[in-house]
Amino acid sequence: MAPSHQKRTHENVSAFRSVSEAMIAVLERSNDAAATHAPADGAWTAAQIGYHVAITDDFLAGILTGSIPKSVPAPSGFQENPNVFAGVPAKITTFEALEPPAGMTRAEAVAKLRESTAQAVKAIEGLSEDRASGHVVEFPFGKITLYQLSEFLGGHVLRHQQQLQRALASV
């Protein structure tokens, strides 16, 4: 039997909040020089990674609330693929709109992460059961429900935590 709407929403909020707070804590513990140090390979700085996560959280929260009209009613007979996230490639090129600006500071990234985390939690908590299971979004790795999109929020942060650790280790 599938988990109830309340249980699934609570689990998604809890998982997302946990990884978001962990990312914020890592950035808060780092110093400004480490957070803005550009890795030799041209990758994003730790502050840029945090800011990218924050603006992506805002974008995905907008899809969840409907303020960004990217979801559509699920096609007749659509069933969630519980293994859809196994198809997420190891490296994804982000949309230009979700690229962090150069010169991002640690304080700006932390502030934006705090704000976006609160907005994303509010968006997940505000999902109605009908919208969560009855609307889908097409991603390069597959079609997902808004329930799954709220799960993806936490997975996206977790994915970038590893990148954040690599950026800070390059100092």
N, C-alpha and C positions, 0 to 999 in steps of 0.2 A: 504494500500500500504506500502511496506517495505521501510525503510529509505534508502536514497542514500548511496553509498559507502563512499563518502566524509563525509556525516553527521554521519554515524555510526562510522567511523574511528575517527573523531573529538571527538565524545562523549566518545569513549573508551579511547582515549588519555587524555582527560580532567578529566575523573573520576579517571583513574589510577594516573595521575600526582598529583591530589588533595590529595588522600589518602597516596601516597608515601611521599609527602612533609610534610603532617601532622605527619607521623611516624618519619621522620627525625627530625622535630621540637621537638617532645617529647623527643627523645634521646638527642638532643642538650641541652634541658633545664634540663635534669637530670644531676646529678653529677656522677663522675666516680665510686664512691663507690656504689651508688644505681644501676647503670647500670650493674655492675658486681657482685652484690649480688645474691647468689644462693638461690632461694626459698627453704623453708624447705621440700617441697614435692618432691624435686629433679628435678623440672621443669627447663627449660632453663632460663638463666639470660636475662635481657632486651637486653644486647648487643648481646647475642647469637640469640635471636629472630630476631633482626634487620639483623644480618648477614644471618640467614636462609632465610629471605624474599629476601635479595639481591641475594643470589646464586640461589634461585628459580626463581626470575625475569630473571636472566641470562639464566637459563635453558629454560624457557618458551619463551623468546625472541629468542633463538636459534631455537626452533621449528617453531616459526613464520617466521623466515628468511629462514629456510631450512638448516641452518648449522648443526642442530641436526635433523637427518632424522627420525622423529617419526610420521609425518603426512603422510597420503595416500590420493589418490584421493577418493572423496566421492563415495559410491556405487550408481549405477543407481537408480534414484527415491528417493534418500535420502532427507529428509526434516529436518531442524533444529527443535529440540524440545525446545520450548520457556520456558518450565518448568524444563529443565534438571538440573538446579542448586538446585532445591528443593530436589533432591536426594543426595546432598552432606551430608555425615554423620557429626555429631557434632564433632567427634574426628577422625582424620586421622593419621595413622603412616606414616611418610615421608620416602622416599627412603634414604638409607644410604648415598648416594652421596650428599644429600641435608641437612645432619645433620651438624649443626655448630660445629666448633672445640671448645674444652674447652679453657679457658683463653682468650676468645675474649674480646677486650677492646671496650669501647664506641666509641673512635675515629676511630678504624678500622671498626666498624659496620657502622658508619655514612658515612665514606669515600666510603665503598663498596655500601651502599644504594644509594648514589649520583651517582656513576658510573653506577650501574645497572638500576636505573631509567632512565637515559639518553639513555642507550642501548635499554631498553624496549620501550621507546617512539619512538625511531628511527625504531625499528622493527614493531611496530604497524603502524606507518606512512608509512612504506615501503611496506606494504601488498598490493598486487594487488587485484582487485575485484575478479578475477577468482580464485586466490589462497585462498583468505579469505572465499569465499563461497563454493569453490569446493574441498577443502581439509579438512579432518577430523582427529581427534585424539581420541583414545579410552582411557577413564578414567574409574576408578572403578564405577562411578556414571552414566556413559553413554558416547555415542559418540557425540563429539562436533565439530563444524566447527572452523576454525581459527578465524573467527569473535568472536565466543563465547570464544575461548581461550584468545583473547585479553581482553574480558570482565572479564574473570576469574582472570586475573592478578590483577585487582583492588579489586576484591572480596577476593582474597588471602591475600592481604595487610590488608584489613579491618578486616578480621578474626583474623589476628595476632596483630592488634592494641589492641584488647580486651585482648589478652594474655599479651601483653606488659604492659598494665595498671595494670593487676593483679601482674605481676612480680615486678613492681615498687612500688606497694602498699604493698608488703610483706616486705619491708625494715623497 
